[in-house]
């Protein structure tokens, strides 16, 4: 049970990091276009 919770939190953290990285990347891409 605790292991599942840990994996779930780990998964969410990974997704959050991925989203943040994607946002930063897209922002840099938009800036480089101008």
C-alpha positions as CSV (number, residue, x, y, z in Angstrom):
1,X,0.0,0.0,0.0
2,X,2.7,2.4,1.0
3,X,4.8,1.3,-1.9
4,X,1.9,2.1,-4.3
5,X,1.6,5.5,-2.8
6,X,5.3,6.1,-3.1
7,X,5.3,5.1,-6.8
8,X,2.2,7.3,-7.4
9,X,3.9,10.4,-5.8
10,X,7.1,9.6,-7.7
11,X,5.1,9.4,-11.0
12,X,3.4,12.7,-10.3
13,X,6.8,14.4,-9.5
14,X,8.2,13.1,-12.8
15,X,5.2,14.4,-14.7
16,X,5.5,17.8,-13.0
17,X,9.2,18.0,-13.9
18,X,8.4,16.9,-17.5
19,X,5.7,19.6,-17.8
20,X,8.0,22.3,-16.4
21,X,10.8,21.3,-18.7
22,X,8.5,21.3,-21.7
23,X,7.2,24.7,-20.7
24,X,10.7,26.1,-20.4
25,X,11.7,24.5,-23.7
26,X,8.7,25.9,-25.5
27,X,9.3,29.4,-24.0
28,X,12.9,29.3,-25.2
29,X,11.8,28.1,-28.6
30,X,9.3,31.0,-28.9
31,X,11.9,33.5,-27.8
32,X,14.4,32.2,-30.4
33,X,11.8,32.6,-33.1
34,X,11.6,36.3,-32.6
